[in-house]
Amino acid sequence: MLPKPKKYHPLKETFRPSPLLIIMCCPQLSASAHRYLSSSLESSYSKLLDFMDPDSETPHSVSLELTPRKGKRPGGHYKIVSRPQDTVISAQDYPGLVHGVQSLRQIWHKAARQGKKDSARLPCFDLEDWPSFPWRGLHLDTSRHYFDYKVIRRYLDWMAAVKLNKFHWHLSDDQGWRLESKRFPRLHEVGAWRKEEDGSLYGGFHTRKQVRLVLDYARDRGIEVVPEIDIPGHAMAILAAYPDLACFPRDFEPLNVWGISTDILCAGKDSVIDFLKELLDEVLELFPGQYIHLGGDEVPKERWKECPRCQRRIREEGLRDEEHLQAWFLHQLVAHVQKRGRDVIGWDEILDGGIDSRPIAMCWRGDGVDAARMAHDNGNRYIICPNNRLYFDWRYNEDPDCPGGFGVTTSRDVYGLDLGKFRFSNPGLFLGGQANLWTERISNSRRLKEMVYDRMLYMAELFWSDFPSRDFAECERRVKELKGLL
């Protein structure tokens, strides 16, 4: 199985699958959740058709039970008890049921692959499993290149199959704004479209209806969607729509080259803070999850150094320099978001200016260890995504024709990441990790799958199982066994 479960006890007894399958879902489930879980099981069970006992008149039943328990079991915990007459999947929350269904599908898939006609048998077993980390994420940048609902839906299917639970959706950058806005419509009318070097327009945006479809699809798969609005840098698409938000307004356009712009949002204008608070209210109304990501990475400070309003802000607030101005800027938005009961995440640069302990730091620079330690020592929760191991836009092998850029991160590199380096005196601050896919060099779904899929499988086990010692060859064997299902 993948990820490998923590407790799996196979019994001696086996049985031939019955041609009759009954799925009994608990009444607490929504109709769409019921459909998803049932169809997932039915599609896998149907592949056992050649091995079924045609004389059996006794159906095999699968019961899905939500049984909240007292105790300290982590979210996503589940149990499976499988016997010849029935299989029971029990969990304390809905994501746990999703995980249990995915594990059972993998067991059935392995039986179908290994069995011979009229002879395959299913195992009786007891299984108990739970995640080692609450944050097991996968990121997708739809700003540099736009990917539609169908592609995102497939992305979520991959995630659910290996128990990933956070979809980090990068919706804005210098090269494009990708979210329909009722309050600030020029964001998608202007900011979503860039003029390419050949004069053509490239772009697109996700309508509110499409976003709700993604949210519903993710929810049925036990996945939380985390939107990212990247500020105060990476903001050329925002400035193209509303140039007065800059330190020095002019006619801006979304960038049609990769990289970053020195033009950023002005931290000295109260109107910018007011704009962002209203914009974030709209985003929070649309996205119901606990988290919103506000970027904060790669913010050139040249404009702030030149801007009289920003320099006045530094003096009036008693700030040391422009790094601390960025921390002040983020503080205004964190306080606003937290009043609405949500949590803010930012890239690890948010720590550089002395931010307080409320935001969650996403540690990406280099190996991520220094940023994680800085976050920990400041009392911030942190998520790791070191770019030298978990940036899936990097090449996946040494072949010079391999797509991707910057460096090489193989599946072995991903699986070999030493999580012990990120644990300090308060391990509860370490929430987990994710892989990131930036799409400057990825413009279609075929290339997207090529860059993400295999490495994602190893990353999923890394943050679910967290075994102190890991055998890459053994994991690789399990990955190959599950090809065709995942």
Secondary structure in CASP SS format (residue, H / E / C, confidence):
PFRMAT SS
TARGET T0000
AUTHOR 0000-0000-0000
METHOD secondary structure of the structure
MODEL  1
M C 1.00
L C 1.00
P C 1.00
K C 1.00
P C 1.00
K C 1.00
K E 1.00
Y E 1.00
H E 1.00
P E 1.00
L E 1.00
K E 1.00
E E 1.00
T E 1.00
F E 1.00
R C 1.00
P C 1.00
S C 1.00
P C 1.00
L C 1.00
L E 1.00
I E 1.00
I E 1.00
M E 1.00
C E 1.00
C C 1.00
P C 1.00
Q C 1.00
L C 1.00
S C 1.00
A H 1.00
S H 1.00
A H 1.00
H H 1.00
R H 1.00
Y H 1.00
L H 1.00
S H 1.00
S H 1.00
S H 1.00
L H 1.00
E H 1.00
S H 1.00
S H 1.00
Y H 1.00
S H 1.00
K H 1.00
L H 1.00
L H 1.00
D H 1.00
F H 1.00
M C 1.00
D C 1.00
P C 1.00
D C 1.00
S C 1.00
E C 1.00
T C 1.00
P C 1.00
H E 1.00
S E 1.00
V E 1.00
S E 1.00
L E 1.00
E E 1.00
L E 1.00
T C 1.00
P C 1.00
R C 1.00
K C 1.00
G C 1.00
K C 1.00
R C 1.00
P C 1.00
G C 1.00
G C 1.00
H C 1.00
Y E 1.00
K E 1.00
I E 1.00
V E 1.00
S E 1.00
R C 1.00
P C 1.00
Q C 1.00
D E 1.00
T E 1.00
V E 1.00
I E 1.00
S E 1.00
A E 1.00
Q C 1.00
D C 1.00
Y H 1.00
P H 1.00
G H 1.00
L H 1.00
V H 1.00
H H 1.00
G H 1.00
V H 1.00
Q H 1.00
S H 1.00
L H 1.00
R H 1.00
Q H 1.00
I H 1.00
W H 1.00
H H 1.00
K H 1.00
A H 1.00
A H 1.00
R H 1.00
Q H 1.00
G C 1.00
K C 1.00
K C 1.00
D C 1.00
S C 1.00
A C 1.00
R C 1.00
L E 1.00
P E 1.00
C E 1.00
F E 1.00
D E 1.00
L E 1.00
E E 1.00
D E 1.00
W C 1.00
P C 1.00
S C 1.00
F C 1.00
P C 1.00
W E 1.00
R E 1.00
G E 1.00
L E 1.00
H E 1.00
L E 1.00
D E 1.00
T C 1.00
S C 1.00
R C 1.00
H C 1.00
Y C 1.00
F C 1.00
D C 1.00
Y H 1.00
K H 1.00
V H 1.00
I H 1.00
R H 1.00
R H 1.00
Y H 1.00
L H 1.00
D H 1.00
W H 1.00
M H 1.00
A H 1.00
A H 1.00
V C 1.00
K C 1.00
L C 1.00
N C 1.00
K E 1.00
F E 1.00
H E 1.00
W E 1.00
H E 1.00
L C 1.00
S E 1.00
D E 1.00
D C 1.00
Q C 1.00
G E 1.00
W E 1.00
R C 1.00
L E 1.00
E C 1.00
S C 1.00
K C 1.00
R C 1.00
F C 1.00
P C 1.00
R H 1.00
L H 1.00
H H 1.00
E H 1.00
V C 1.00
G C 1.00
A C 1.00
W E 1.00
R E 1.00
K E 1.00
E C 1.00
E C 1.00
D C 1.00
G C 1.00
S C 1.00
L E 1.00
Y E 1.00
G E 1.00
G C 1.00
F C 1.00
H E 1.00
T C 1.00
R H 1.00
K H 1.00
Q H 1.00
V H 1.00
R H 1.00
L H 1.00
V H 1.00
L H 1.00
D H 1.00
Y H 1.00
A H 1.00
R H 1.00
D H 1.00
R C 1.00
G C 1.00
I C 1.00
E E 1.00
V E 1.00
V E 1.00
P E 1.00
E E 1.00
I E 1.00
D E 1.00
I E 1.00
P C 1.00
G C 1.00
H C 1.00
A C 1.00
M H 1.00
A H 1.00
I H 1.00
L H 1.00
A H 1.00
A H 1.00
Y C 1.00
P H 1.00
D H 1.00
L H 1.00
A E 1.00
C C 1.00
F C 1.00
P C 1.00
R C 1.00
D C 1.00
F C 1.00
E C 1.00
P C 1.00
L C 1.00
N C 1.00
V C 1.00
W C 1.00
G C 1.00
I C 1.00
S C 1.00
T C 1.00
D C 1.00
I C 1.00
L E 1.00
C C 1.00
A C 1.00
G C 1.00
K C 1.00
D H 1.00
S H 1.00
V H 1.00
I H 1.00
D H 1.00
F H 1.00
L H 1.00
K H 1.00
E H 1.00
L H 1.00
L H 1.00
D H 1.00
E H 1.00
V H 1.00
L H 1.00
E H 1.00
L H 1.00
F C 1.00
P C 1.00
G C 1.00
Q C 1.00
Y E 1.00
I E 1.00
H E 1.00
L E 1.00
G E 1.00
G C 1.00
D C 1.00
E C 1.00
V C 1.00
P C 1.00
K C 1.00
E H 1.00
R H 1.00
W H 1.00
K H 1.00
E H 1.00
C C 1.00
P H 1.00
R H 1.00
C H 1.00
Q H 1.00
R H 1.00
R H 1.00
I H 1.00
R H 1.00
E H 1.00
E C 1.00
G C 1.00
L C 1.00
R C 1.00
D C 1.00
E H 1.00
E H 1.00
H H 1.00
L H 1.00
Q H 1.00
A H 1.00
W H 1.00
F H 1.00
L H 1.00
H H 1.00
Q H 1.00
L H 1.00
V H 1.00
A H 1.00
H H 1.00
V H 1.00
Q H 1.00
K H 1.00
R C 1.00
G C 1.00
R C 1.00
D E 1.00
V E 1.00
I E 1.00
G E 1.00
W E 1.00
D H 1.00
E H 1.00
I H 1.00
L H 1.00
D C 1.00
G C 1.00
G C 1.00
I C 1.00
D C 1.00
S C 1.00
R C 1.00
P C 1.00
I E 1.00
A E 1.00
M E 1.00
C E 1.00
W C 1.00
R C 1.00
G C 1.00
D C 1.00
G C 1.00
V H 1.00
D H 1.00
A H 1.00
A H 1.00
R H 1.00
M H 1.00
A H 1.00
H H 1.00
D H 1.00
N H 1.00
G C 1.00
N C 1.00
R C 1.00
Y E 1.00
I E 1.00
I E 1.00
C C 1.00
P C 1.00
N H 1.00
N H 1.00
R H 1.00
L H 1.00
Y E 1.00
F C 1.00
D C 1.00
W E 1.00
R E 1.00
Y C 1.00
N C 1.00
E C 1.00
D C 1.00
P C 1.00
D C 1.00
C C 1.00
P C 1.00
G C 1.00
G E 1.00
F E 1.00
G E 1.00
V E 1.00
T C 1.00
T C 1.00
S H 1.00
R H 1.00
D H 1.00
V H 1.00
Y H 1.00
G C 1.00
L C 1.00
D C 1.00
L H 1.00
G H 1.00
K H 1.00
F H 1.00
R C 1.00
F C 1.00
S C 1.00
N C 1.00
P H 1.00
G H 1.00
L H 1.00
F E 1.00
L E 1.00
G E 1.00
G E 1.00
Q E 1.00
A E 1.00
N E 1.00
L C 1.00
W C 1.00
T C 1.00
E C 1.00
R C 1.00
I C 1.00
S C 1.00
N C 1.00
S H 1.00
R H 1.00
R H 1.00
L H 1.00
K H 1.00
E H 1.00
M H 1.00
V H 1.00
Y H 1.00
D H 1.00
R H 1.00
M H 1.00
L H 1.00
Y H 1.00
M H 1.00
A H 1.00
E H 1.00
L H 1.00
F H 1.00
W H 1.00
S H 1.00
D C 1.00
F C 1.00
P C 1.00
S C 1.00
R C 1.00
D C 1.00
F H 1.00
A H 1.00
E H 1.00
C H 1.00
E H 1.00
R H 1.00
R H 1.00
V H 1.00
K H 1.00
E H 1.00
L C 1.00
K C 1.00
G C 1.00
L C 1.00
L C 1.00
END
